[in-house]
């Protein structure tokens, strides 16, 4: 990816929630907005503080999947922003 290329959901796979929040402070497109919103929810909302969790997938309906650094936890964020955390 070069500086002029648009950011796509696929480009974000493997980034931590904190990195997504820091890099994409001006998102464009609904897919990117959904991922950035999920990243903020994972990283900072509801006392979760999971900014080191990594984006593992994006559903296209606004949902995303995040994995803990040690691989034992998974967080699923639906298109409405609801977050469910459980074992991997």
N, C-alpha and C positions, 0 to 999 in steps of 0.2 A: 504494500500500500504506500502510495506517495502522498505528499501533503495536499495535493489537489483532489484526491479521490474522495468520494462521499463515504461516510461511515455507514456500514450495513450491520444488521444483527449478527451475521456470521463473523464479522471482524471482531466483535466483542466477546465471542466465546473464548473462555480461558482467562478473562480479566476478572479481578476481584471487584466486589461491590464498591469498595473505596476508590479503586482506580476508575471505574465507570463514572462515579460521581465527580471525581477530580478532572478527568479528561474531557468529559462531555457536558460542560456547563451551559452549552447552547445547542441542545439537540434539535434536529429537524426530522420530520417524518414520524408517523404514528408508531412504527415499530421501535424506533430509537427512543421516543418519548416513553413508551411502555417499559422498556428495559431500564432506562434511567430512573423512572418512578419506582420500579421494583428494587433497584439498587439502593435508593434512598430508604425504602422501607426495610430492606434487609440490614443495611449498615447503621441506621440511626433511629428509626421509628420504634415505638413500643418497647423501649429499653432492650432491644435485641443486640445492638452493637456487634454485628457480625460483618464488619467491613472487609475482613479477609476472606470471606466466602467467595467462591469463584462461579461465574456464569457457566453453566454446562449445556444449556439449551434454551431455545425460544420456540414457542408453538405457532406463531403466526396469528393467533387470536388474542394476542396481548399477554399471554402467559409465559412464564420463564421458570427455569429450574436452576437452583444454586446448590453447590456442594461445599461442605466444610473442608478446611485445609487437610485434615487427616482422613477424609473420605468416609467418616462414620455418620455424618448427618446430611440431610437433604432438605432444602426449603423449596416449596412450590408456591409460586405467586400466580394467581389467576388474573384474567383480564380486568377484573374490577379492583385489583390491588390487594385482595385477601391473601395473607401469608400463612401457610401451614408448614411447620417444622417437624421433622421426624427422623427416625433412623434411615440410613441409606439402604 
